[in-house]
Amino acid sequence: MWWGVAAALLANVLYSGGFVLEKRALANLPEVSVRRPVRLLGLVVSSPLWIAGSLALASGFAAQLAVYRTLPIAAAQGIFVSGLVLLVLLSSRLLGEETSGRERYALGAILLALLMVVLSLRDSGAGADTVGQDAPASLILLVCVPALASGVWLYVSAERNARRRHRRPTTGIEYGVAVGLLYGVSSLAVKGVSSRLTSDGLGGAVVGLLGSPYPYLLLFTGVFGLVMSQAALQRCRASLIVPVCTTVSCVFTAVLGTLAFGEQLPDDPLRLALRVTGTVLAVAVLLAMPKHDTAPQPAFPAKELTRS
């Protein structure tokens, strides 16, 4: 159990550091666009700073596999949420980003909402730490396919709005929600992969994994998530878009993942109220957050980036 907690905290550090490094690298690159994915990939892989950030994110992915092998989904999401604080601190210190008072209140409300969801999924009974091992493939697809379609549609809609003339600078809430849906699906796929790796024998584990939807979901979310997240991260503040993305991903994973893998369901009114209230609060906060920036993002000159 403690290994899982340590792995989750390590994943937080790796993910937060990776996003900040990628953001700094993207600030020094020409504008990227999802409409030209090959050019986007060519630009980012030419940046050593971006490669360092992507390696940190990949290491966070490896740590996440260890987390889901040892912790229930609800407990894991509760620890992952704490990474938002580190992300905001790093964004302020290394990126020069400042959040408004309204945004800080909104982020606090998001943390409260996620805490309520996590508490609703925990139980003081004997089965509190039960880790789900498998889920029906049909159920996983029923949960994930609509989420993927919604995420891509929302991102395309945000892109269309961004190309309008005389538009006001956006905070990127729509981008964060769209990418968060993809990352939520990716998180469920990681959970599924970790459960398949418990099979006896390497050969049996590989065959079982290839016969499941998880590697294909990871491939889709990996490719689309990479392209979509880089374009969004370049245009928007990491201190806002990453917490929004994390919120959507955590709520999606904690609620639907727990259902799909059968780890825990609230069976008393208090826990049911916590789950419903927390989910509604998180969605309401996302809808109420400011959609437009009042100040431009900080820019990093090339010579400053080469010194970092």
Residue pairs with C-beta under 8 A, 6 or more apart in sequence:
1 70
1 71
1 129
3 66
3 70
4 66
4 67
4 69
4 70
4 71
4 75
4 76
5 71
5 79
7 63
7 64
7 66
7 67
7 70
8 63
8 64
8 67
8 71
8 76
8 79
8 80
9 79
9 82
10 60
10 63
11 60
11 63
11 64
11 67
11 80
11 83
12 60
12 79
12 80
12 82
12 83
12 86
13 83
13 86
14 56
14 57
14 59
14 60
14 63
15 56
15 57
15 60
15 83
15 87
16 83
16 86
16 87
16 90
17 53
17 56
17 90
18 53
18 54
18 55
18 56
18 57
18 60
19 53
19 57
19 87
19 233
19 238
19 242
20 53
20 87
20 90
20 91
20 94
20 95
20 238
21 49
21 50
21 52
21 53
21 56
22 44
22 49
22 50
22 53
22 54
22 57
22 230
22 233
23 53
23 91
23 95
23 233
23 234
23 238
24 49
24 53
24 94
24 95
24 300
24 305
24 308
25 44
25 47
25 49
25 50
25 53
25 305
26 32
26 44
26 50
26 230
26 233
26 234
27 234
27 297
27 298
27 299
27 300
27 305
28 47
28 49
28 300
28 301
28 302
28 305
29 43
29 44
29 47
29 50
29 234
30 43
31 234
32 39
32 40
32 43
32 44
32 230
32 231
32 234
33 39
33 40
33 231
34 40
34 155
34 159
34 227
34 228
34 231
35 159
37 227
40 227
40 230
40 231
41 226
41 227
44 50
44 54
44 230
45 51
49 305
49 308
61 190
64 187
64 190
65 190
65 193
65 194
65 197
66 194
67 76
67 79
68 76
68 131
68 190
68 191
68 194
68 195
69 131
69 194
69 197
69 198
70 131
71 79
71 129
71 131
72 121
72 128
72 129
72 130
72 131
72 132
72 258
72 263
72 264
73 121
73 132
73 191
73 253
73 254
73 257
73 258
73 261
73 263
74 118
74 121
74 122
74 254
74 258
74 263
74 264
75 118
75 122
75 129
77 114
77 117
77 118
77 250
77 253
77 254
78 114
78 115
78 118
80 246
80 250
81 111
81 114
81 115
81 118
81 246
81 250
83 246
84 107
84 110
84 111
84 242
84 243
84 246
87 238
87 239
87 242
87 243
87 246
88 99
88 107
88 239
88 243
91 97
91 237
91 238
91 239
91 242
92 98
92 99
92 239
94 308
95 237
95 238
95 239
95 298
96 298
97 237
97 238
97 239
97 297
97 298
98 239
99 107
99 237
99 239
99 240
100 290
100 294
102 289
102 290
103 240
103 289
103 290
106 285
106 288
106 289
107 243
109 281
109 285
110 243
110 247
110 282
110 285
110 286
112 278
112 281
113 247
113 251
113 278
113 279
113 281
113 282
113 285
114 247
114 250
114 251
114 254
114 278
114 282
115 278
116 274
116 275
116 277
116 278
116 281
117 250
117 251
117 254
117 255
117 274
117 275
117 278
117 279
117 282
118 254
119 271
119 274
119 278
120 266
120 271
120 272
120 273
120 274
120 275
120 278
121 254
121 258
121 263
121 264
121 266
121 271
121 275
122 128
122 264
123 264
123 271
127 264
128 264
130 263
130 264
131 263
132 191
132 195
132 258
132 261
132 262
132 263
133 195
133 198
133 261
134 192
134 195
134 261
135 192
135 260
135 261
135 262
136 260
137 212
137 213
139 260
140 188
140 192
140 213
140 214
140 217
140 260
141 213
143 188
143 256
143 260
144 185
144 188
144 189
144 213
144 217
147 181
147 182
147 184
147 185
147 252
148 181
148 182
148 185
148 220
148 221
150 181
151 177
151 178
151 179
151 180
151 181
151 182
151 185
152 178
152 182
152 224
154 174
154 177
154 178
154 181
155 174
155 175
155 178
155 179
155 228
155 232
157 174
158 170
158 172
158 174
158 175
158 178
161 167
161 170
161 174
162 170
162 235
168 292
168 293
169 292
169 293
169 296
170 235
170 236
170 291
170 292
170 293
171 236
171 237
171 240
171 241
171 289
171 290
171 291
171 292
171 293
172 232
172 235
172 236
172 237
172 240
172 241
172 244
173 240
173 241
173 244
173 286
173 289
173 291
175 228
175 232
175 235
175 236
175 241
176 232
176 236
176 240
176 241
176 242
176 243
176 244
176 245
176 248
177 244
177 245
177 248
177 286
178 228
178 232
179 225
179 228
179 229
179 232
179 241
179 245
180 244
180 245
180 246
180 247
180 248
180 249
180 252
181 248
181 249
181 252
182 221
182 224
182 225
182 228
183 221
183 225
183 245
183 246
183 248
183 249
184 248
184 249
184 250
184 251
184 252
184 253
184 256
185 217
185 221
185 252
186 217
186 218
186 221
186 222
186 225
187 249
187 252
187 253
187 257
188 217
188 253
188 256
188 257
188 260
189 213
189 214
189 215
189 217
189 218
189 221
190 218
191 253
191 257
191 261
192 212
192 213
192 214
192 217
193 209
193 214
193 215
193 218
195 261
196 205
196 208
196 209
196 212
196 214
197 205
197 209
198 205
199 205
199 208
209 215
229 245
232 241
233 241
233 242
236 297
237 293
237 297
240 289
244 286
244 289
247 282
247 286
248 286
251 278
251 279
251 282
255 275
255 279
257 263
258 264
258 265
259 265
266 272
266 274
266 275
